[in-house]
Amino acid sequence: MSTRSDDEDPEEQVDTENVGGLEEILPPQLMPIWSRIQLIQDFRSTHGRTYVKFMEAIVALVLTGGYLYWFSLFLGG
């Protein structure tokens, strides 16, 4: 039987100070791919909301342009 106190949450009982990422379990062949994913995640954590709003605006403009182009082809054809 464990002798843990009922007042503590299970998360508080686990030592998470030296926990690493996936680099501990990935084979060396996949490390270049993982490093690129880490760069993307670091960028997202740094620029998060502003970057997402900017990219949403660009995607909205491109989709609107594509729909207008398709509509002009539809009407002209």
C-alpha positions, -999 to +999 in steps of 0.1 A: +000+000+000+012+035-007+015+060+021+005+092+002-014+119+017-050+124+004-044+162+004-019+161-025-029+158-061-013+130-081+004+156-103+022+170-073+037+137-064+055+133-097+089+149-102+086+167-136+117+189-132+140+170-156+115+157-181+126+159-217+108+158-250+106+131-277+143+134-283+148+109-255+130+081-273+134+090-310+160+071-331+189+093-344+175+091-379+144+110-370+162+138-351+164+162-380+126+160-385+121+165-347+143+195-346+122+211-374+091+204-354+107+220-323+115+251-343+079+254-354+066+249-319+091+275-305+079+300-331+043+293-323+048+298-286+067+331-292+044+346-318+012+326-312-020+347-315-006+374-339+008+348-363-024+328-364-045+359-371-021+370-398-022+336-415-060+334-412-062+367-430-039+355-458-058+323-462-091+342-463-078+365-490-064+336-511-097+317-508-118+347-517-096+354-547-099+317-558-137+318-554-140+350-574-117+336-602-138+304-603-170+324-604-157+345-633-148+313-652-182+299-644-200+330-657-177+335-687-178+299-698 
